[in-house]
Amino acid sequence: MITFIAANNGRLEMTVDGHRVLFADTPEDVADIIRANADPGQDDVPMSSTMDFASEEGFATDHAAREMFEVGIALV
C-alpha cells in the first residue's frame, strides 16, 4: 500500500508499506507504482507539503507534482 507521497528533486517519492521508497520521474512511472502497490480500497494518501510547493523541489511550478500524480492516476 502507498503510505506517503512527496516531491523531491523533480520527481515523486512514494513510500510503500511505510518503509520502501519508490521514485517516479513521469506520470507513467506513477501509474506503474500505483498498479503494483496500491490497495484496491485505498482512496486517499497522505502527501507532504512539498507537493504544494513543488517548485522548491525541482518542479517547474508549484502544481506540477500534483499534476504528475493526477495524470498517473488517470493512466491506471
CNS distance restraints for C-alpha pairs under 8 A (distance, minus, plus):
assign (resid   1 and name CA) (resid  16 and name CA) 5.54 0.50 0.50
assign (resid   1 and name CA) (resid  17 and name CA) 5.28 0.50 0.50
assign (resid   1 and name CA) (resid  37 and name CA) 5.22 0.50 0.50
assign (resid   1 and name CA) (resid  38 and name CA) 4.74 0.50 0.50
assign (resid   1 and name CA) (resid  39 and name CA) 5.11 0.50 0.50
assign (resid   1 and name CA) (resid  42 and name CA) 7.93 0.50 0.50
assign (resid   2 and name CA) (resid  14 and name CA) 6.72 0.50 0.50
assign (resid   2 and name CA) (resid  15 and name CA) 5.82 0.50 0.50
assign (resid   2 and name CA) (resid  16 and name CA) 4.38 0.50 0.50
assign (resid   2 and name CA) (resid  17 and name CA) 6.19 0.50 0.50
assign (resid   2 and name CA) (resid  18 and name CA) 7.72 0.50 0.50
assign (resid   2 and name CA) (resid  34 and name CA) 7.66 0.50 0.50
assign (resid   2 and name CA) (resid  37 and name CA) 6.24 0.50 0.50
assign (resid   2 and name CA) (resid  38 and name CA) 5.61 0.50 0.50
assign (resid   2 and name CA) (resid  39 and name CA) 7.51 0.50 0.50
assign (resid   2 and name CA) (resid  45 and name CA) 6.92 0.50 0.50
assign (resid   3 and name CA) (resid  14 and name CA) 7.55 0.50 0.50
assign (resid   3 and name CA) (resid  15 and name CA) 5.55 0.50 0.50
assign (resid   3 and name CA) (resid  16 and name CA) 5.53 0.50 0.50
assign (resid   3 and name CA) (resid  17 and name CA) 6.12 0.50 0.50
assign (resid   3 and name CA) (resid  18 and name CA) 5.76 0.50 0.50
assign (resid   3 and name CA) (resid  45 and name CA) 6.03 0.50 0.50
assign (resid   3 and name CA) (resid  46 and name CA) 6.72 0.50 0.50
assign (resid   4 and name CA) (resid  14 and name CA) 5.81 0.50 0.50
assign (resid   4 and name CA) (resid  15 and name CA) 5.02 0.50 0.50
assign (resid   4 and name CA) (resid  16 and name CA) 7.27 0.50 0.50
assign (resid   4 and name CA) (resid  18 and name CA) 7.69 0.50 0.50
assign (resid   4 and name CA) (resid  45 and name CA) 5.97 0.50 0.50
assign (resid   4 and name CA) (resid  46 and name CA) 5.13 0.50 0.50
assign (resid   4 and name CA) (resid  47 and name CA) 5.68 0.50 0.50
assign (resid   4 and name CA) (resid  48 and name CA) 7.48 0.50 0.50
assign (resid   5 and name CA) (resid  12 and name CA) 6.84 0.50 0.50
assign (resid   5 and name CA) (resid  13 and name CA) 5.71 0.50 0.50
assign (resid   5 and name CA) (resid  14 and name CA) 4.56 0.50 0.50
assign (resid   5 and name CA) (resid  15 and name CA) 6.31 0.50 0.50
assign (resid   5 and name CA) (resid  45 and name CA) 7.19 0.50 0.50
assign (resid   5 and name CA) (resid  46 and name CA) 6.55 0.50 0.50
assign (resid   5 and name CA) (resid  47 and name CA) 4.79 0.50 0.50
assign (resid   5 and name CA) (resid  48 and name CA) 6.21 0.50 0.50
assign (resid   5 and name CA) (resid  51 and name CA) 7.92 0.50 0.50
assign (resid   6 and name CA) (resid  12 and name CA) 5.77 0.50 0.50
assign (resid   6 and name CA) (resid  13 and name CA) 5.15 0.50 0.50
assign (resid   6 and name CA) (resid  14 and name CA) 6.56 0.50 0.50
assign (resid   6 and name CA) (resid  47 and name CA) 5.91 0.50 0.50
assign (resid   6 and name CA) (resid  48 and name CA) 4.94 0.50 0.50
assign (resid   6 and name CA) (resid  49 and name CA) 7.54 0.50 0.50
assign (resid   6 and name CA) (resid  50 and name CA) 5.90 0.50 0.50
assign (resid   6 and name CA) (resid  51 and name CA) 5.86 0.50 0.50
assign (resid   7 and name CA) (resid  11 and name CA) 5.86 0.50 0.50
assign (resid   7 and name CA) (resid  12 and name CA) 4.74 0.50 0.50
assign (resid   7 and name CA) (resid  13 and name CA) 6.05 0.50 0.50
assign (resid   7 and name CA) (resid  48 and name CA) 7.48 0.50 0.50
assign (resid   7 and name CA) (resid  50 and name CA) 5.31 0.50 0.50
assign (resid   7 and name CA) (resid  51 and name CA) 5.36 0.50 0.50
assign (resid   7 and name CA) (resid  54 and name CA) 6.07 0.50 0.50
assign (resid   7 and name CA) (resid  57 and name CA) 6.12 0.50 0.50
assign (resid   7 and name CA) (resid  65 and name CA) 6.27 0.50 0.50
assign (resid   8 and name CA) (resid  12 and name CA) 6.00 0.50 0.50
assign (resid   8 and name CA) (resid  13 and name CA) 6.31 0.50 0.50
assign (resid   8 and name CA) (resid  50 and name CA) 7.59 0.50 0.50
assign (resid   8 and name CA) (resid  54 and name CA) 8.00 0.50 0.50
assign (resid   8 and name CA) (resid  57 and name CA) 5.26 0.50 0.50
assign (resid   8 and name CA) (resid  58 and name CA) 7.08 0.50 0.50
assign (resid   9 and name CA) (resid  57 and name CA) 5.03 0.50 0.50
assign (resid   9 and name CA) (resid  58 and name CA) 4.86 0.50 0.50
assign (resid   9 and name CA) (resid  59 and name CA) 7.54 0.50 0.50
assign (resid  10 and name CA) (resid  25 and name CA) 7.44 0.50 0.50
assign (resid  10 and name CA) (resid  54 and name CA) 7.92 0.50 0.50
assign (resid  10 and name CA) (resid  57 and name CA) 5.94 0.50 0.50
assign (resid  10 and name CA) (resid  58 and name CA) 4.17 0.50 0.50
assign (resid  10 and name CA) (resid  59 and name CA) 4.89 0.50 0.50
assign (resid  11 and name CA) (resid  23 and name CA) 6.69 0.50 0.50
assign (resid  11 and name CA) (resid  24 and name CA) 5.65 0.50 0.50
assign (resid  11 and name CA) (resid  25 and name CA) 4.88 0.50 0.50
assign (resid  11 and name CA) (resid  26 and name CA) 7.65 0.50 0.50
assign (resid  11 and name CA) (resid  58 and name CA) 7.76 0.50 0.50
assign (resid  11 and name CA) (resid  59 and name CA) 7.64 0.50 0.50
assign (resid  11 and name CA) (resid  65 and name CA) 7.46 0.50 0.50
assign (resid  12 and name CA) (resid  23 and name CA) 5.62 0.50 0.50
assign (resid  12 and name CA) (resid  24 and name CA) 5.01 0.50 0.50
assign (resid  12 and name CA) (resid  25 and name CA) 6.62 0.50 0.50
assign (resid  12 and name CA) (resid  30 and name CA) 7.98 0.50 0.50
assign (resid  12 and name CA) (resid  65 and name CA) 6.95 0.50 0.50
assign (resid  12 and name CA) (resid  69 and name CA) 7.97 0.50 0.50
assign (resid  13 and name CA) (resid  21 and name CA) 6.47 0.50 0.50
assign (resid  13 and name CA) (resid  22 and name CA) 5.86 0.50 0.50
assign (resid  13 and name CA) (resid  23 and name CA) 4.72 0.50 0.50
assign (resid  13 and name CA) (resid  24 and name CA) 6.55 0.50 0.50
assign (resid  14 and name CA) (resid  21 and name CA) 5.56 0.50 0.50
assign (resid  14 and name CA) (resid  22 and name CA) 5.19 0.50 0.50
assign (resid  14 and name CA) (resid  23 and name CA) 6.15 0.50 0.50
assign (resid  14 and name CA) (resid  24 and name CA) 7.71 0.50 0.50
assign (resid  15 and name CA) (resid  19 and name CA) 6.18 0.50 0.50
assign (resid  15 and name CA) (resid  20 and name CA) 5.55 0.50 0.50
assign (resid  15 and name CA) (resid  21 and name CA) 4.42 0.50 0.50
assign (resid  15 and name CA) (resid  22 and name CA) 6.34 0.50 0.50
assign (resid  16 and name CA) (resid  20 and name CA) 5.09 0.50 0.50
assign (resid  16 and name CA) (resid  21 and name CA) 6.07 0.50 0.50
assign (resid  16 and name CA) (resid  22 and name CA) 7.36 0.50 0.50
assign (resid  16 and name CA) (resid  37 and name CA) 7.02 0.50 0.50
assign (resid  22 and name CA) (resid  33 and name CA) 7.62 0.50 0.50
assign (resid  23 and name CA) (resid  29 and name CA) 7.85 0.50 0.50
assign (resid  24 and name CA) (resid  29 and name CA) 4.90 0.50 0.50
assign (resid  24 and name CA) (resid  30 and name CA) 5.46 0.50 0.50
assign (resid  24 and name CA) (resid  33 and name CA) 7.88 0.50 0.50
assign (resid  25 and name CA) (resid  29 and name CA) 6.29 0.50 0.50
assign (resid  25 and name CA) (resid  30 and name CA) 7.81 0.50 0.50
assign (resid  26 and name CA) (resid  30 and name CA) 6.54 0.50 0.50
assign (resid  26 and name CA) (resid  68 and name CA) 6.89 0.50 0.50
assign (resid  26 and name CA) (resid  72 and name CA) 7.95 0.50 0.50
assign (resid  27 and name CA) (resid  31 and name CA) 6.25 0.50 0.50
assign (resid  27 and name CA) (resid  68 and name CA) 5.25 0.50 0.50
assign (resid  27 and name CA) (resid  69 and name CA) 6.42 0.50 0.50
assign (resid  27 and name CA) (resid  71 and name CA) 5.75 0.50 0.50
assign (resid  27 and name CA) (resid  72 and name CA) 4.28 0.50 0.50
assign (resid  27 and name CA) (resid  75 and name CA) 7.84 0.50 0.50
assign (resid  28 and name CA) (resid  32 and name CA) 6.24 0.50 0.50
assign (resid  28 and name CA) (resid  72 and name CA) 5.88 0.50 0.50
assign (resid  28 and name CA) (resid  75 and name CA) 7.26 0.50 0.50
assign (resid  29 and name CA) (resid  33 and name CA) 6.21 0.50 0.50
assign (resid  29 and name CA) (resid  72 and name CA) 7.41 0.50 0.50
assign (resid  30 and name CA) (resid  34 and name CA) 6.16 0.50 0.50
assign (resid  30 and name CA) (resid  68 and name CA) 7.75 0.50 0.50
assign (resid  30 and name CA) (resid  69 and name CA) 6.40 0.50 0.50
assign (resid  30 and name CA) (resid  72 and name CA) 4.95 0.50 0.50
assign (resid  30 and name CA) (resid  73 and name CA) 7.34 0.50 0.50
assign (resid  31 and name CA) (resid  35 and name CA) 6.06 0.50 0.50
assign (resid  31 and name CA) (resid  72 and name CA) 4.57 0.50 0.50
assign (resid  31 and name CA) (resid  73 and name CA) 5.98 0.50 0.50
assign (resid  31 and name CA) (resid  75 and name CA) 5.98 0.50 0.50
assign (resid  31 and name CA) (resid  76 and name CA) 5.45 0.50 0.50
assign (resid  32 and name CA) (resid  36 and name CA) 6.20 0.50 0.50
assign (resid  32 and name CA) (resid  76 and name CA) 7.89 0.50 0.50
assign (resid  33 and name CA) (resid  37 and name CA) 5.86 0.50 0.50
assign (resid  33 and name CA) (resid  38 and name CA) 7.63 0.50 0.50
assign (resid  34 and name CA) (resid  38 and name CA) 4.95 0.50 0.50
assign (resid  34 and name CA) (resid  73 and name CA) 7.56 0.50 0.50
assign (resid  34 and name CA) (resid  76 and name CA) 7.45 0.50 0.50
assign (resid  35 and name CA) (resid  76 and name CA) 6.74 0.50 0.50
assign (resid  38 and name CA) (resid  42 and name CA) 6.80 0.50 0.50
assign (resid  47 and name CA) (resid  51 and name CA) 6.66 0.50 0.50
assign (resid  48 and name CA) (resid  52 and name CA) 7.90 0.50 0.50
assign (resid  49 and name CA) (resid  53 and name CA) 6.57 0.50 0.50
assign (resid  50 and name CA) (resid  54 and name CA) 5.39 0.50 0.50
assign (resid  50 and name CA) (resid  56 and name CA) 7.62 0.50 0.50
assign (resid  50 and name CA) (resid  57 and name CA) 6.91 0.50 0.50
assign (resid  51 and name CA) (resid  62 and name CA) 7.41 0.50 0.50
assign (resid  51 and name CA) (resid  63 and name CA) 7.45 0.50 0.50
assign (resid  51 and name CA) (resid  65 and name CA) 5.73 0.50 0.50
assign (resid  51 and name CA) (resid  66 and name CA) 6.10 0.50 0.50
assign (resid  52 and name CA) (resid  62 and name CA) 5.76 0.50 0.50
assign (resid  52 and name CA) (resid  63 and name CA) 6.44 0.50 0.50
assign (resid  52 and name CA) (resid  65 and name CA) 7.86 0.50 0.50
assign (resid  52 and name CA) (resid  66 and name CA) 7.57 0.50 0.50
assign (resid  53 and name CA) (resid  57 and name CA) 7.28 0.50 0.50
assign (resid  53 and name CA) (resid  61 and name CA) 7.99 0.50 0.50
assign (resid  53 and name CA) (resid  62 and name CA) 4.70 0.50 0.50
assign (resid  53 and name CA) (resid  63 and name CA) 7.44 0.50 0.50
assign (resid  54 and name CA) (resid  58 and name CA) 6.63 0.50 0.50
assign (resid  54 and name CA) (resid  59 and name CA) 5.38 0.50 0.50
assign (resid  54 and name CA) (resid  60 and name CA) 7.71 0.50 0.50
assign (resid  54 and name CA) (resid  61 and name CA) 6.31 0.50 0.50
assign (resid  54 and name CA) (resid  62 and name CA) 4.37 0.50 0.50
assign (resid  54 and name CA) (resid  63 and name CA) 6.55 0.50 0.50
assign (resid  54 and name CA) (resid  64 and name CA) 6.65 0.50 0.50
assign (resid  54 and name CA) (resid  65 and name CA) 5.91 0.50 0.50
assign (resid  55 and name CA) (resid  59 and name CA) 4.63 0.50 0.50
assign (resid  55 and name CA) (resid  60 and name CA) 5.60 0.50 0.50
assign (resid  55 and name CA) (resid  61 and name CA) 4.80 0.50 0.50
assign (resid  55 and name CA) (resid  62 and name CA) 4.73 0.50 0.50
assign (resid  55 and name CA) (resid  63 and name CA) 7.96 0.50 0.50
assign (resid  55 and name CA) (resid  64 and name CA) 7.85 0.50 0.50
assign (resid  56 and name CA) (resid  62 and name CA) 7.66 0.50 0.50
assign (resid  59 and name CA) (resid  64 and name CA) 6.10 0.50 0.50
assign (resid  59 and name CA) (resid  65 and name CA) 6.78 0.50 0.50
assign (resid  60 and name CA) (resid  64 and name CA) 6.47 0.50 0.50
assign (resid  63 and name CA) (resid  67 and name CA) 6.15 0.50 0.50
assign (resid  64 and name CA) (resid  68 and name CA) 6.10 0.50 0.50
assign (resid  65 and name CA) (resid  69 and name CA) 6.33 0.50 0.50
assign (resid  66 and name CA) (resid  70 and name CA) 6.08 0.50 0.50
assign (resid  67 and name CA) (resid  71 and name CA) 6.08 0.50 0.50
assign (resid  68 and name CA) (resid  72 and name CA) 6.16 0.50 0.50
assign (resid  69 and name CA) (resid  73 and name CA) 6.28 0.50 0.50
assign (resid  70 and name CA) (resid  74 and name CA) 6.27 0.50 0.50
assign (resid  71 and name CA) (resid  75 and name CA) 6.34 0.50 0.50
assign (resid  72 and name CA) (resid  76 and name CA) 6.71 0.50 0.50
